[in-house]
Amino acid sequence: MKILIDNGHGYNTPGKCSPDGSLREYKYTREIASRLVEKLRAANYDADLLTPETYDVLLTTRTRRANSVARLAGSKNVIVISIHNNAAGSKGQWMKARGWSVHVSLNASKSSKQLASCLAKAAAANGQTVRRPLPTQDYWPQNLAICRDTICPAVLTENLFQDNREDTQYLLSEAGKEAIVKLHFDGITNYIKGV
């Protein structure tokens, strides 16, 4: 199984940060993605960064890269996980929303939904409050290009809220970073073991 880890947004995307500027999504998600790839490789999984650049790579470029790998390896043999931070508002103020969530496309395959459920279960097992659209549904269906336009299973994770003060403090702590990496590692490896 080839694991492609995508990191959300780039330094040139405006507004993607905590109200106090301590957490910048492009920097945070790249650190988490890099740590996750290292952890997966150390456990002998075939993992790579989909977007090693620090600037914002176009979604069409991201999906083209993923699809190129999937065509070579076979669609069932590649997964994409896009790592982001959530935000409840856009006015640079601290908000109250909290929690972790995973998203799939509106046209999500059974495998994408299975990957999303594995990640949600791992998030809950690692102490995260999982936000669900329904009590019995682990993932949020949305019209997301990175999930919609890939030919392999793909999900997008929203790792807590960068405009919630408590979430931001946790995300920036070493314990928080380790927990976010671990829940992705556990969810991915549990999915692979189940296919």
PASEBA-1860 file (N, C-alpha, C; in nm, 3 decimals):
! residues 195
1> MKILIDNG> 0.085/-0.120/0.000/0.000/0.000/0.000/0.088/0.124/0.000 ~ 0.063/0.214/-0.093/0.132/0.343/-0.098/0.047/0.446/-0.025 ~ 0.108/0.513/0.072/0.038/0.612/0.154/0.088/0.750/0.116 ~ -0.002/0.835/0.068/0.033/0.973/0.031/-0.028/1.068/0.133 ~ 0.059/1.144/0.198/0.014/1.239/0.300/0.020/1.380/0.241 ~ -0.096/1.443/0.237/-0.110/1.580/0.185/-0.123/1.675/0.304 ~ -0.060/1.790/0.294/-0.073/1.887/0.403/-0.148/2.011/0.355 ~ -0.237/2.059/0.437/-0.329/2.165/0.397/-0.266/2.301/0.380
9> HGYNTPGK> -0.294/2.362/0.265/-0.263/2.502/0.239/-0.112/2.532/0.241 ~ -0.080/2.655/0.203/0.059/2.698/0.197/0.077/2.830/0.269 ~ 0.201/2.874/0.279/0.229/2.999/0.352/0.161/3.118/0.285 ~ 0.133/3.107/0.156/0.075/3.218/0.081/-0.078/3.219/0.080 ~ -0.142/3.128/0.156/-0.288/3.129/0.166/-0.326/3.217/0.285 ~ -0.397/3.327/0.262/-0.427/3.421/0.371/-0.526/3.364/0.472 ~ -0.510/3.406/0.597/-0.609/3.379/0.700/-0.606/3.244/0.766 ~ -0.515/3.155/0.729/-0.513/3.019/0.783/-0.422/3.013/0.906
17> CSPDGSLR> -0.469/3.075/1.016/-0.389/3.076/1.139/-0.478/3.103/1.259 ~ -0.423/3.082/1.377/-0.495/3.114/1.499/-0.506/3.266/1.513 ~ -0.603/3.317/1.589/-0.619/3.461/1.603/-0.494/3.533/1.654 ~ -0.413/3.465/1.736/-0.292/3.529/1.788/-0.169/3.499/1.701 ~ -0.187/3.423/1.593/-0.078/3.393/1.501/0.019/3.286/1.548 ~ -0.008/3.226/1.664/0.086/3.126/1.717/0.082/2.996/1.638 ~ -0.034/2.964/1.579/-0.046/2.844/1.496/-0.076/2.887/1.353 ~ 0.013/2.851/1.262/-0.008/2.875/1.119/-0.030/2.741/1.054
25> EYKYTREI> -0.146/2.727/0.990/-0.186/2.595/0.941/-0.083/2.533/0.848 ~ -0.029/2.612/0.756/0.067/2.554/0.661/0.188/2.494/0.733 ~ 0.236/2.563/0.835/0.354/2.517/0.908/0.320/2.396/0.996 ~ 0.206/2.406/1.065/0.166/2.299/1.156/0.140/2.169/1.081 ~ 0.060/2.176/0.974/0.025/2.053/0.902/0.146/1.992/0.833 ~ 0.241/2.073/0.792/0.363/2.018/0.733/0.447/1.944/0.838 ~ 0.451/1.999/0.958/0.524/1.930/1.065/0.457/1.795/1.097 ~ 0.324/1.796/1.110/0.251/1.673/1.140/0.268/1.573/1.026
33> ASRLVEKL> 0.254/1.619/0.902/0.267/1.530/0.787/0.406/1.468/0.781 ~ 0.509/1.548/0.804/0.646/1.497/0.801/0.670/1.395/0.912 ~ 0.621/1.426/1.032/0.635/1.331/1.143/0.562/1.200/1.114 ~ 0.444/1.213/1.054/0.365/1.094/1.022/0.435/1.008/0.919 ~ 0.488/1.069/0.815/0.561/0.993/0.712/0.680/0.922/0.775 ~ 0.754/0.991/0.861/0.869/0.930/0.929/0.825/0.810/1.013 ~ 0.715/0.826/1.087/0.666/0.718/1.174/0.620/0.598/1.090 ~ 0.552/0.624/0.981/0.508/0.516/0.893/0.628/0.443/0.830
41> RAANYDAD> 0.725/0.520/0.783/0.844/0.458/0.723/0.921/0.375/0.825 ~ 0.929/0.426/0.948/1.000/0.353/1.054/0.933/0.218/1.083 ~ 0.803/0.209/1.054/0.729/0.085/1.073/0.719/0.005/0.942 ~ 0.803/0.042/0.845/0.813/-0.029/0.715/0.691/-0.013/0.625 ~ 0.621/0.101/0.637/0.514/0.134/0.543/0.571/0.225/0.434 ~ 0.514/0.217/0.315/0.558/0.298/0.201/0.480/0.429/0.201 ~ 0.539/0.533/0.256/0.470/0.662/0.273/0.553/0.776/0.215 ~ 0.484/0.873/0.158/0.548/0.992/0.102/0.460/1.114/0.122
49> LLTPETYD> 0.523/1.232/0.121/0.449/1.357/0.119/0.399/1.381/-0.023 ~ 0.274/1.416/-0.036/0.218/1.451/-0.167/0.259/1.593/-0.205 ~ 0.273/1.680/-0.105/0.304/1.821/-0.128/0.418/1.865/-0.037 ~ 0.542/1.841/-0.075/0.655/1.884/0.009/0.680/2.034/0.005 ~ 0.620/2.105/-0.090/0.641/2.249/-0.102/0.581/2.325/0.016 ~ 0.633/2.443/0.044/0.574/2.525/0.150/0.468/2.620/0.097 ~ 0.469/2.648/-0.034/0.365/2.732/-0.093/0.241/2.648/-0.122 ~ 0.131/2.715/-0.150/0.005/2.646/-0.172/0.003/2.582/-0.311
57> VLLTTRTR> 0.003/2.451/-0.316/0.000/2.376/-0.441/-0.145/2.364/-0.486 ~ -0.171/2.392/-0.613/-0.307/2.385/-0.667/-0.369/2.248/-0.644 ~ -0.499/2.247/-0.618/-0.569/2.120/-0.597/-0.561/2.031/-0.720 ~ -0.564/2.091/-0.839/-0.551/2.011/-0.961/-0.415/1.943/-0.968 ~ -0.311/2.011/-0.920/-0.177/1.952/-0.917/-0.171/1.840/-0.814 ~ -0.230/1.862/-0.698/-0.232/1.759/-0.593/-0.303/1.632/-0.643 ~ -0.420/1.650/-0.702/-0.495/1.532/-0.747/-0.424/1.465/-0.865 ~ -0.361/1.543/-0.952/-0.286/1.484/-1.064/-0.170/1.399/-1.012
65> RANSVARL> -0.100/1.449/-0.910/0.010/1.373/-0.850/-0.041/1.241/-0.790 ~ -0.148/1.250/-0.713/-0.204/1.130/-0.650/-0.250/1.030/-0.756 ~ -0.316/1.080/-0.859/-0.368/0.991/-0.963/-0.256/0.928/-1.044 ~ -0.145/0.998/-1.063/-0.030/0.939/-1.133/0.024/0.819/-1.056 ~ 0.036/0.834/-0.925/0.083/0.723/-0.840/-0.019/0.609/-0.844 ~ -0.148/0.644/-0.836/-0.252/0.541/-0.835/-0.259/0.464/-0.967 ~ -0.232/0.531/-1.077/-0.233/0.461/-1.206/-0.117/0.362/-1.215 ~ -0.004/0.399/-1.158/0.112/0.309/-1.161/0.096/0.192/-1.065
73> AGSKNVIV> 0.048/0.220/-0.944/0.041/0.117/-0.839/-0.092/0.042/-0.837 ~ -0.193/0.101/-0.900/-0.329/0.047/-0.892/-0.409/0.125/-0.789 ~ -0.529/0.166/-0.826/-0.611/0.253/-0.739/-0.634/0.196/-0.600 ~ -0.647/0.063/-0.589/-0.674/0.001/-0.459/-0.549/-0.002/-0.371 ~ -0.433/0.026/-0.431/-0.306/0.015/-0.359/-0.249/0.150/-0.315 ~ -0.330/0.254/-0.324/-0.286/0.390/-0.286/-0.396/0.453/-0.203 ~ -0.357/0.524/-0.097/-0.451/0.606/-0.019/-0.394/0.745/-0.001 ~ -0.485/0.842/0.008/-0.447/0.983/0.030/-0.515/1.030/0.158
81> ISIHNNAA> -0.435/1.093/0.244/-0.487/1.157/0.365/-0.440/1.301/0.363 ~ -0.535/1.395/0.360/-0.503/1.537/0.357/-0.526/1.594/0.497 ~ -0.421/1.652/0.555/-0.422/1.696/0.695/-0.443/1.847/0.703 ~ -0.543/1.887/0.781/-0.578/2.030/0.796/-0.608/2.063/0.942 ~ -0.627/2.192/0.968/-0.683/2.240/1.095/-0.815/2.308/1.062 ~ -0.913/2.292/1.148/-1.044/2.351/1.126/-1.047/2.494/1.179 ~ -1.153/2.568/1.142/-1.179/2.702/1.194/-1.329/2.725/1.193 ~ -1.380/2.787/1.298/-1.524/2.812/1.309/-1.563/2.949/1.257
89> GSKGQWMK> -1.465/3.038/1.245/-1.495/3.173/1.198/-1.387/3.223/1.106 ~ -1.404/3.344/1.056/-1.306/3.400/0.962/-1.268/3.544/0.998 ~ -1.303/3.588/1.118/-1.278/3.728/1.155/-1.163/3.745/1.253 ~ -1.081/3.641/1.267/-0.964/3.654/1.354/-0.997/3.661/1.502 ~ -1.106/3.598/1.544/-1.145/3.598/1.685/-1.145/3.455/1.737 ~ -1.123/3.442/1.867/-1.132/3.310/1.929/-1.277/3.264/1.929 ~ -1.298/3.138/1.893/-1.432/3.082/1.884/-1.445/2.966/1.984 ~ -1.565/2.909/1.992/-1.589/2.803/2.091/-1.589/2.662/2.034
97> ARGWSVHV> -1.603/2.647/1.903/-1.609/2.512/1.844/-1.479/2.436/1.872 ~ -1.494/2.307/1.898/-1.378/2.222/1.927/-1.399/2.086/1.863 ~ -1.289/2.010/1.854/-1.301/1.871/1.815/-1.231/1.836/1.685 ~ -1.232/1.706/1.657/-1.163/1.646/1.542/-1.268/1.589/1.447 ~ -1.240/1.596/1.317/-1.334/1.538/1.220/-1.261/1.487/1.097 ~ -1.330/1.396/1.025/-1.276/1.341/0.900/-1.384/1.357/0.793 ~ -1.339/1.387/0.671/-1.430/1.420/0.562/-1.399/1.334/0.439 ~ -1.505/1.302/0.366/-1.494/1.229/0.240/-1.569/1.309/0.134
105> SLNASKSS> -1.552/1.270/0.008/-1.624/1.339/-0.099/-1.769/1.294/-0.104 ~ -1.852/1.369/-0.175/-1.991/1.331/-0.193/-2.003/1.201/-0.272 ~ -1.903/1.174/-0.357/-1.901/1.052/-0.438/-1.806/0.947/-0.379 ~ -1.787/0.951/-0.249/-1.687/0.866/-0.183/-1.710/0.718/-0.206 ~ -1.600/0.648/-0.230/-1.605/0.502/-0.245/-1.622/0.437/-0.109 ~ -1.657/0.310/-0.111/-1.667/0.232/0.012/-1.532/0.232/0.085 ~ -1.423/0.225/0.008/-1.288/0.224/0.069/-1.256/0.357/0.136 ~ -1.296/0.469/0.075/-1.273/0.600/0.137/-1.349/0.610/0.268
113> KQLASCLA> -1.473/0.562/0.269/-1.553/0.565/0.392/-1.493/0.474/0.499 ~ -1.441/0.359/0.456/-1.377/0.267/0.550/-1.251/0.331/0.610 ~ -1.171/0.397/0.527/-1.052/0.467/0.575/-1.092/0.577/0.674 ~ -1.197/0.653/0.640/-1.244/0.759/0.729/-1.289/0.702/0.863 ~ -1.361/0.591/0.861/-1.408/0.530/0.986/-1.291/0.480/1.070 ~ -1.189/0.422/1.005/-1.070/0.378/1.079/-1.002/0.496/1.148 ~ -0.994/0.609/1.079/-0.931/0.728/1.137/-1.015/0.783/1.252 ~ -1.147/0.786/1.235/-1.235/0.837/1.341/-1.226/0.749/1.466
121> KAAAANGQ> -1.224/0.618/1.447/-1.211/0.527/1.561/-1.076/0.546/1.630 ~ -0.970/0.567/1.552/-0.838/0.590/1.610/-0.833/0.723/1.684 ~ -0.900/0.825/1.630/-0.904/0.955/1.697/-0.972/0.942/1.833 ~ -1.086/0.874/1.836/-1.158/0.854/1.962/-1.073/0.773/2.060 ~ -1.006/0.669/2.011/-0.922/0.586/2.096/-0.802/0.663/2.151 ~ -0.762/0.769/2.079/-0.650/0.852/2.123/-0.697/0.977/2.198 ~ -0.820/0.975/2.247/-0.869/1.079/2.336/-0.927/1.202/2.271 ~ -0.951/1.200/2.140/-1.007/1.316/2.072/-1.160/1.310/2.073
129> TVRRPLPT> -1.222/1.425/2.082/-1.367/1.435/2.066/-1.394/1.439/1.917 ~ -1.460/1.334/1.866/-1.485/1.324/1.722/-1.619/1.390/1.690 ~ -1.613/1.487/1.601/-1.734/1.555/1.553/-1.794/1.469/1.441 ~ -1.923/1.438/1.452/-1.992/1.354/1.354/-2.118/1.426/1.304 ~ -2.154/1.407/1.176/-2.279/1.468/1.129/-2.402/1.396/1.184 ~ -2.385/1.266/1.214/-2.490/1.183/1.275/-2.423/1.093/1.378 ~ -2.494/1.055/1.482/-2.433/0.969/1.585/-2.374/0.840/1.529 ~ -2.430/0.789/1.420/-2.385/0.662/1.363/-2.294/0.679/1.242
137> QDYWPQNL> -2.258/0.801/1.208/-2.174/0.826/1.090/-2.045/0.894/1.131 ~ -1.931/0.830/1.100/-1.800/0.879/1.144/-1.745/0.995/1.062 ~ -1.796/1.015/0.941/-1.734/1.109/0.846/-1.838/1.206/0.790 ~ -1.784/1.319/0.742/-1.866/1.425/0.682/-1.851/1.419/0.530 ~ -1.957/1.394/0.454/-1.948/1.402/0.308/-1.950/1.549/0.264 ~ -1.850/1.588/0.183/-1.841/1.725/0.133/-1.782/1.723/-0.008 ~ -1.798/1.834/-0.076/-1.748/1.846/-0.212/-1.603/1.896/-0.209 ~ -1.512/1.807/-0.173/-1.370/1.842/-0.156/-1.289/1.784/-0.271
145> AICRDTIC> -1.219/1.870/-0.344/-1.148/1.826/-0.465/-1.046/1.717/-0.437 ~ -0.971/1.728/-0.328/-0.865/1.630/-0.300/-0.925/1.491/-0.280 ~ -1.049/1.484/-0.236/-1.118/1.356/-0.219/-1.201/1.320/-0.343 ~ -1.265/1.419/-0.402/-1.355/1.397/-0.515/-1.281/1.355/-0.643 ~ -1.168/1.418/-0.669/-1.101/1.404/-0.799/-0.988/1.302/-0.800 ~ -0.966/1.232/-0.690/-0.864/1.127/-0.687/-0.929/0.994/-0.724 ~ -0.850/0.906/-0.785/-0.903/0.776/-0.829/-0.872/0.665/-0.728 ~ -0.824/0.705/-0.612/-0.794/0.611/-0.504/-0.867/0.657/-0.378
153> PAVLTENL> -0.876/0.574/-0.276/-0.938/0.618/-0.152/-0.868/0.743/-0.097 ~ -0.950/0.843/-0.058/-0.895/0.969/-0.010/-0.986/1.030/0.095 ~ -0.925/1.086/0.199/-0.999/1.153/0.305/-0.925/1.281/0.343 ~ -0.997/1.369/0.413/-0.938/1.493/0.465/-0.969/1.499/0.613 ~ -0.867/1.520/0.694/-0.889/1.532/0.839/-0.878/1.679/0.882 ~ -0.966/1.717/0.972/-0.964/1.851/1.034/-0.923/1.829/1.180 ~ -0.800/1.866/1.210/-0.740/1.835/1.339/-0.757/1.949/1.438 ~ -0.874/1.949/1.500/-0.912/2.048/1.600/-0.925/2.187/1.537
161> FQDNREDT> -0.955/2.287/1.619/-0.986/2.421/1.569/-0.874/2.518/1.602 ~ -0.818/2.577/1.498/-0.710/2.673/1.518/-0.762/2.807/1.570 ~ -0.894/2.826/1.573/-0.948/2.949/1.633/-1.018/2.920/1.767 ~ -0.981/2.809/1.829/-1.021/2.781/1.967/-0.893/2.784/2.051 ~ -0.893/2.865/2.153/-0.771/2.886/2.232/-0.718/2.756/2.293 ~ -0.808/2.674/2.351/-0.765/2.550/2.415/-0.713/2.450/2.312 ~ -0.784/2.439/2.198/-0.738/2.350/2.092/-0.601/2.392/2.041 ~ -0.582/2.521/2.021/-0.454/2.571/1.970/-0.341/2.540/2.068
169> QYLLSEAG> -0.364/2.564/2.196/-0.260/2.534/2.295/-0.225/2.386/2.294 ~ -0.326/2.302/2.282/-0.304/2.157/2.278/-0.228/2.118/2.151 ~ -0.272/2.169/2.037/-0.208/2.136/1.909/-0.060/2.173/1.910 ~ -0.026/2.284/1.972/0.113/2.331/1.972/0.200/2.261/2.076 ~ 0.138/2.190/2.170/0.216/2.117/2.270/0.276/1.991/2.208 ~ 0.384/1.943/2.265/0.444/1.820/2.215/0.348/1.702/2.231 ~ 0.276/1.698/2.342/0.179/1.590/2.363/0.070/1.594/2.257 ~ 0.025/1.713/2.223/-0.077/1.729/2.120/-0.028/1.685/1.983
177> KEAIVKLH> 0.092/1.726/1.948/0.148/1.686/1.818/0.163/1.534/1.809 ~ 0.214/1.474/1.917/0.231/1.329/1.918/0.096/1.258/1.905 ~ -0.008/1.312/1.970/-0.141/1.250/1.964/-0.200/1.259/1.824 ~ -0.183/1.372/1.758/-0.236/1.388/1.622/-0.163/1.294/1.525 ~ -0.032/1.284/1.539/0.043/1.190/1.454/-0.001/1.047/1.482 ~ -0.013/1.012/1.609/-0.047/0.874/1.647/-0.185/0.834/1.597 ~ -0.283/0.922/1.607/-0.418/0.884/1.563/-0.418/0.859/1.413 ~ -0.342/0.938/1.335/-0.333/0.913/1.191/-0.261/0.780/1.164
185> FDGITNYI> -0.152/0.758/1.234/-0.077/0.634/1.217/-0.167/0.513/1.248 ~ -0.236/0.519/1.361/-0.322/0.407/1.401/-0.435/0.386/1.301 ~ -0.499/0.494/1.258/-0.611/0.483/1.164/-0.567/0.426/1.030 ~ -0.453/0.473/0.980/-0.401/0.427/0.851/-0.363/0.280/0.859 ~ -0.287/0.244/0.961/-0.240/0.106/0.972/-0.356/0.009/0.999 ~ -0.456/0.051/1.074/-0.572/-0.034/1.095/-0.649/-0.055/0.966 ~ -0.658/0.049/0.884/-0.723/0.036/0.753/-0.647/-0.064/0.666 ~ -0.516/-0.049/0.661/-0.434/-0.138/0.576/-0.447/-0.283/0.622
193> KGV> -0.447/-0.303/0.752/-0.461/-0.440/0.805/-0.596/-0.502/0.769 ~ -0.696/-0.416/0.748/-0.831/-0.465/0.721/-0.864/-0.487/0.574 ~ -0.776/-0.442/0.484/-0.807/-0.459/0.340/-0.738/-0.582/0.283
END
